[in-house]
Amino acid sequence: MPSAVTAIPAAPSDLAQAHFAAEFSFETDCWDVHDALSRGPDFVLLDVRSPALFAQGHVPGAINLPHGKIIASKLAQWPERTLFVTYCAGPHCNGAARGALRLAQLGRPVKIMAGGITGWIDEGFALAQGEAPAAL
């Protein structure tokens, strides 16, 4: 009797390749974000959680813009083709997806940082603390 893993066959290789390749257009991971931040990022990292959670601990270099407050006027300071990367608390939170959806609805390129704060900590990376600047 097959297990729950093998009861449904794996997709054919060509479909699997297309599926997994497409995932990289929608997501990045904590390690790649950390590496890019150390080199000078070519994207804007958005922490889409509340200001209180941001102040408790956030990815260094992130900008706090809660997903419910993402509007065109707050994005005007960045060129239209600027890539935004959103994150929230972690895999148990859909805030990053909510923020990404809002950015996409506004016509902005966007990816999610898979893992969020939980993934960042799991990788052993440090968090910054303190409130976000009042610029946004």
C-alpha positions in Angstrom: 0.0 0.0 0.0 1.5 3.4 -1.0 2.2 6.1 1.6 0.6 9.5 1.5 3.8 10.7 -0.1 3.6 8.3 -3.1 -0.1 7.8 -3.4 -0.2 10.7 -5.9 2.6 10.5 -8.4 5.1 13.3 -8.8 4.5 15.7 -11.7 6.4 15.0 -14.9 9.8 16.6 -14.9 8.9 19.3 -17.4 5.9 20.5 -15.3 8.0 20.3 -12.1 10.7 22.4 -13.7 8.3 25.0 -14.8 6.6 25.1 -11.4 9.8 25.4 -9.3 11.4 27.9 -11.7 8.3 30.1 -11.4 8.5 30.1 -7.6 11.7 32.1 -7.9 9.8 34.9 -9.6 7.6 35.2 -6.6 9.9 34.4 -3.7 13.4 34.9 -2.4 14.8 33.6 0.9 16.4 35.1 4.0 19.9 34.0 3.0 19.7 35.8 -0.4 18.2 38.9 1.2 20.9 39.0 3.8 23.6 38.6 1.2 22.1 41.3 -1.0 21.8 43.7 1.9 25.5 43.2 2.7 26.4 44.2 -0.9 24.1 47.1 -1.2 20.6 46.0 -2.1 19.0 46.5 -5.5 15.5 46.3 -4.0 13.4 47.8 -1.2 12.8 45.5 1.8 9.4 46.1 3.4 8.4 44.9 6.8 4.6 44.9 6.5 3.9 44.3 10.2 2.7 46.9 12.7 5.0 49.6 13.9 5.0 48.1 17.4 6.3 44.7 16.1 8.8 46.4 13.8 10.2 48.3 16.9 10.6 45.0 18.8 12.8 43.5 16.0 13.1 43.8 12.3 15.6 43.0 9.5 18.3 45.6 9.4 17.7 47.9 6.5 14.0 47.2 6.2 11.4 49.9 5.9 8.2 49.6 7.9 5.1 49.9 5.8 2.2 47.9 7.2 0.4 46.0 4.4 -2.9 47.9 5.1 -1.1 51.2 4.5 0.5 50.4 1.1 -0.8 53.1 -1.2 0.6 54.7 -4.4 1.6 57.9 -2.7 3.8 56.1 -0.2 5.6 54.4 -3.1 6.1 57.5 -5.2 9.7 58.1 -3.9 10.9 54.9 -5.7 11.1 54.5 -9.5 8.2 52.4 -11.0 10.5 49.4 -11.7 11.9 49.2 -8.2 11.6 45.7 -6.9 9.9 45.4 -3.4 10.5 42.4 -1.1 7.9 42.0 1.6 8.1 40.0 4.8 6.1 39.5 8.0 6.4 37.3 11.1 6.9 34.0 9.3 5.3 31.1 7.5 2.3 31.2 9.9 1.5 34.8 8.8 0.0 36.0 5.5 0.9 39.6 5.9 3.8 39.3 3.4 1.3 38.0 0.8 -1.2 40.7 1.6 1.5 43.3 1.1 2.8 41.7 -2.1 -0.8 41.5 -3.5 -1.3 45.2 -2.8 2.1 46.1 -4.4 1.1 44.0 -7.5 -2.3 45.7 -7.7 -0.4 49.0 -7.8 1.7 47.7 -10.7 4.9 47.3 -8.7 7.4 44.4 -9.0 7.3 42.3 -5.9 8.6 39.2 -4.2 8.1 37.7 -0.8 11.0 36.9 1.6 10.1 33.3 2.5 10.3 32.6 6.2 9.9 36.2 7.4 11.3 37.1 10.8 11.1 33.4 11.9 13.3 32.4 8.9 15.7 35.3 9.5 16.3 34.2 13.1 16.5 30.5 12.1 19.4 31.5 9.7 21.2 33.0 12.7 20.9 36.6 11.5 20.5 39.5 13.9 17.5 41.7 14.2 17.6 45.5 14.6 15.4 47.2 17.1 13.7 50.6 17.3 11.0 52.5 15.7 10.9 53.2 12.0 11.8 56.8 10.8 8.6 58.9 10.3 9.4 59.5 6.6 6.7 57.1 5.4 
